[in-house]
Amino acid sequence: MLLIKNAKIYTGVGQFVEGHFQVIDGKFGDISTDHNLIHYDRIIDVKGKIITPGLIDVHTHLGINQEGVGHAGHDFNETSSESTPQVNAIDGINMRDKGFEDARRSGVTTVQIMPGSANVIGGEMVVVKTYGTIVDDMIVRNPSGLKAATGENPKTIHGGNNRMPKTRMGIAARLREKLIEAQEYSRQREEGKCGLNLGLENITKVLRREMPLRVHAHRADDIVTVLRIQKEFDLDVTIEHCTEGHLISDFIAQRPVRVSVGPTMTTRPKIELAEQGWVTVTKLNDAGIPISLTTDHPVVSIEHLMTSAILAVKNGLPEERALEAITLNAAKHLGIDDRVGSIESGKDADFVIWNGDPFDLRSTIETTFIDGKPVYQRMS
């Protein structure tokens, strides 16, 4: 049993508490201002330091788009077809990718790893902790969603090879076709009239709302298309990137949808990124839309997840909302808030010890804990 004492704790649920908290068998125990210190195996005095929940990046390609490797490390887009719902990101993750070490050093304890956005349907994704050597032992949720994509990427990759989709109409049509095909497959499967089809089986999970469809959409019209299809098929949907979301925030707010925003710390290399800016998160927040922030690692290095939160605050997002966007709201986005995202009794003891205000870029991380164990410790 571990006791963290004299802590300044951002719990992640809108509370700032000064006191102590317990770690018991890898889980958070009680938070209190008074504990009997005799019964603990280990006590860490963090007086003058700040504790936050472990950070969560909801949209990464960690380990499947490896840094500095080139084509040999590109395992995130199965471009042999415009629709590949049968693949799962977990089968392409290299745990030796340096990005996992960068994540722990930067206080990121949980990530969603997903296929890229080359295909209309890209495959299943997985949520893992960022420490370990065997990815199967690190799973928090698998599968955590089915990737889909709109806009320039599918048009360029597949239309550029003279096959459908060449247009946004084609992207939407292909997505509808696969959803309808999965509906028919599900009926026939229940009646014993067909064998197992892995791809259609995975789409059926979306139709049954067992997992969300997570859709890459930058432009406002693409976002509207996604919400149109959500309504047609009664799907659980998240909007990934939502770059022009601020232009239609009132419309998005009418739908039951969560969004991830980012990576905003980039240039604008594509036409559909012309409106990219920090105004997106502030406008969506003002409209009451649940937001998360992402680096889209390795588009922006995962070490800049907290930097992204800082820049969002600099541009008008309240600190509390910015922290939630990389902790509790991020956990809700992934459907894992019963385990992570806040410092509450019974949840996984994933937390970070900072030597100063996390929203001060000069502050550094002293220790990162996952499941109550230190997985990164800053050398003095």
Number of C-alpha atoms within 10 A of each C-alpha: 15 20 24 18 22 19 21 20 23 19 21 23 16 13 11 14 15 18 17 22 24 23 25 19 15 19 21 24 22 17 22 13 13 11 16 7 11 8 11 14 9 12 15 12 12 17 14 11 17 21 27 24 30 28 31 32 29 29 28 25 26 29 26 25 29 23 17 10 10 9 9 9 17 17 19 26 20 19 16 9 15 23 21 23 23 17 22 24 27 22 14 20 22 19 18 12 18 14 22 23 18 17 27 28 22 24 32 32 29 29 28 28 29 34 30 26 25 26 28 30 31 29 28 28 25 23 28 21 23 26 23 14 11 11 17 12 11 15 18 20 16 17 22 23 31 27 27 29 27 29 23 20 17 27 24 15 19 21 17 12 11 11 12 19 23 18 17 17 13 17 23 20 15 18 20 15 12 19 19 17 14 22 19 13 21 22 12 13 15 9 9 9 10 12 9 10 12 13 18 22 18 22 30 22 18 23 21 14 15 16 23 23 26 27 27 26 27 27 24 20 16 22 24 16 17 25 22 14 16 18 14 10 14 14 20 20 25 25 26 26 28 26 29 24 28 24 16 16 20 16 13 23 17 11 14 15 18 22 26 29 28 27 24 24 19 13 11 13 8 9 10 17 17 14 18 24 22 22 19 24 32 21 19 23 19 15 17 14 20 22 27 31 31 30 28 27 23 18 16 18 18 28 21 19 26 26 18 23 25 20 17 23 20 13 14 14 21 15 15 14 23 26 29 27 29 29 32 28 29 32 25 20 21 25 18 17 16 14 17 28 33 28 30 21 16 17 19 26 28 30 29 28 24 21 18 17 13 21 17 11 12 9 12 17 21 19 22 29 24 24 21 20 16 15 18 21 14 10 6 4
